[in-house]
Amino acid sequence: MANRKKIILLALGVLMLVVGFVCLGQGPANNPISLTVAPVILVLAYLVIIPLGILWSGEKQGQQKGD
């Protein structure tokens, strides 16, 4: 179950990266989407979602199954 959550978080991070770079490439250079929305999406993807997907552990380390 933990592996599934890791894969979903990583897939969400990659999807956010794609959306962020598509938004970054839209319109003229002074487009508000490419100046504000795209950097926020990219920062969230790179600094929050992808590291959570990499570091996620499904169980607490002190617990054992059956307790």
Secondary structure, 3 states (H helix, E strand, C coil): CHHHHHHHHHHHHHHHHHHHHHHHCCCCCCCHHHHHHHHHHHHHHHHHHHHHHHHCCCCCCCCCCCC
